[in-house]
């Protein structure tokens, strides 16, 4: 079974690439983030023509997540239970479902903007709500994973140059502690292999030739429980999909399971 996660940075803008990638990669379930669409705008019909069902949590603007599956979508939960609001709204940042033998969450963790900003405090509250929401599944016997754009680099090795991030979000002790608390529920970081260079970055800024110079970050993560981790045969960052005109600034992270 092949599972992947990909921040597409607008599913409308990326639709031709997405459809072609699904066909060529043989992916069974794709966790999508940053759809930048409403649920009505989501391209469910083109995906259905390829044999995929969709579970979508999206309301336009800058967020939106989805699960795209050709092995079933059961017990769908849209949103983060007991999740915090930002400016009076619970943003569409989580969706979960059972896809064949595995239970999966697709998540788009808040960016945080700046340390000390209200959005940074919201990010930490959101991560705590995520930890509480996944605890039971993480401790279960069924393969389970949380996949998505976490907007946090777990270690200094997960950014191209730590000195460039002094005082910035994505690398602060509080954010990393929130990730550690999530792992403490029984989840492990499924580390992908890079297809080029020595570190498996998943995001490269459009600006300042970030991709050609490999000035990247590993912020798209797969956190699986014990049964999920035991089933992993391979994992890699599909760096090729970051190349060319019209690419997202993130690359897909692919996980192959023996389930």
N, C-alpha and C positions, 0 to 999 in steps of 0.2 A: 504494500500500500504506500502510495506517495502523497505526502502532505507538504504544503508550502505556505509561507506567509509573505505578503508583499504589500508595502505601502505604495499604491499606484499613483498618488498625487493627482487625482481626478480620473475617475473611471471613464468618463465621457471622452476626455482627451486621449486616454490610453487604450480605448476599446480595441482598435485593430491589433495593437501589439498584444493585448491581453488574450484575445481569442486565438491568435497565432501561437502564443506561448503555451496556452493550455493544450492545444492540439499537438504541438511538437514535444512537449515535456512529459506527457502522459500523467499529469497530476490528477489525483483522485479527489483531493479536497484542497481548496485554496482559501486561506484567511486573508481578507482584504481590509486595508485601512485607507483612510482619507479619500473616501469616494467622492467627496465634494458634490453630492447629488441629493435630491430628495429620494424617498422610496419609490415614488412614481417615475422618476427619471432614471432609475437604475435599470441597466439593460438586461432584464431577466429573460426576455424572449430570445435574443441572440445566444445567450448562454444555454437556454433550454434546447435550442436547435443543435447544440453540441452535446447534449445529454446531461447537462448540469442543472440541478435545482439551486435556488438561492434563498438564503435567510438574510434579511437586510435590516439594519438599524441606521437610518439616515434621515436628515432633515434639511439638507442643503448646507450652505455656508462652507465651513472649513473642516468639518469632521466627517463622520460616517464610516461604518464598518459593515462587513458582510462575511458570510460563509458560503462558498460555492462548492457543491458536492455532487459527484456522480455515484456515490455509494449510500445515499440516503441522508435525510435531515429529520431527525426526530427530537422531540422534547426541546423545542427551540425556546430559548429565553432571550428576549430583547432588552438590553439595558443591564446595568449593574445593580443588583438588589441592594437596597440601602445606600446607593451611591450618592455622593454629595452633589449639590447644585452649584453652578457658577452663574452669578447674576440672575438668579431665580429660575434657572433651567438645568435639568439634568441632560447634559450633552450626550449625543449618540456615539458612545465610545466603546461599547461592548456588545457582543452577541455570542451565544453559546448554543451548541446542539450536539446530539449524538450522531456520528457519521459512521455507519457500519459498526465495527468493534470498538471504536474510540469515542471519547467525549472531548470536545475541543471548545476553546474560547478564542475568539478573535478580538484583540483589544488595541485601542489607540490611546495610550496614556497621555494626559495633558502635557504640553510642552514646558510650562512653568515660566516661560518668558525671561524673567530676571529674578535673581535671589532677592527675597524681600517683597516681591510683588504678590498681590493677592492670588494670582494664578499659580505661583510657586506653592503657597500654602494649600491651595486647592489640589494641586498635583499630589502632595503628600497625603491629604485626606482621601483622595481617590485611590491611591495605592493601598492604603489601609483597608478601605472598603473592598477592594479586589482581593486582598489577602483573606479577609473574613469570608467572602463569597465562595472562594475556591477550596477552602480548607477541607470540607467533607469529601469532595471528589479527589483531591490530592492524596488523601489518606486511604482511598479505596483500592480495590483489587482490579478495577477496570483501567486500561491504559487511558491516561488523561494528560492533557497539555494545555497550557496557555501560550498563545503565539501572537506576535504583533510587534508594533512599533512602540517600544517602551520609553523612548526619549531619554534613556539613561545609558551611559557606557559603564558596564559593571566594574571595570578596572582601568587603570591608566594605560594598559596595553591595548585597550579598545578604542583609543584615539590616536591620530597620527602624530600629534605633538602635544603632550600634556601642558606645556608652558603656554600654549595658545588659548587655553581654557580657564586660566586663573580668574576666579571671581564669577565664573559663568555657571549657568545651569548645566544639567546633564552629567556632571562629574562630582557633585557636592557630596560630602559625607552623609547628609540626611537622605538624599535620593538613593544612594547606594545602600544605606541601612534599610530603607524600605524594600529594596530588592532582596536583601538578605533575609528580611522577615518573611517575604513571600517564599523564598527557598526553604525556610525553616518549617514550612507546612508540609514538607515532603517532596519538594520539587527540585530538580537539578537542571542546570544550564546545559542544553544539548549544543555542544560547540561544533559549528560547521567548519569544513575545511575551505580555504580560499582556492579559487581556480588560478590565481596569479598573486605574486608577492607572498609575504610571509604571515600576514594577518588578515583574518576574514572580515574586513569591513563590509558594511551593508548599506551605508549612506555616504554620499559625496555631494557637497554643495555645488550648485550650478555655477557659482561665482568663482573667479580667480583660478580657473582651470583645475578645480578640485579633483575631478575624476582622472584626467590625464596624469596629474602629479601624485595620485593616490593619497590625497589628503582626506582621509575618510574617518568614519566612526563605525563601531559595531553597536547599533542601538535597536536593531530588529532581532528579537530573541525568541527562543523556543524553550519554555520551561516545562519539563515533563515529570510525571511521578515515576516511581520505581518500575511498575509494569511497562510504562511507555519507554523509559530509558533502556530497559532490557530488550525491547523489541527493535531498537534502532540498529539498522544495518549500515547506514551512511547518512551524511549530512554535508551540504555544501552551499556556498553562496553562488548563485548563477550570475556572476559578474558580467557575462556577455550581454545580459538584458539591460544593463546600464548604458550600453554603447549606442551611438547613433542618434539620429534626429528623432525628437519626440519621446525620448526615454524619460521615465520617472527618475527622481534623484535618489531613489532606493532601488536595490536589487532584490530579487526573490531569494528567500532562504528555503532550501528544499530538504526534506527529511524522508528517508526511505525506511519503512517499518516491515518487520516480518510478523504480521498478525493475520 
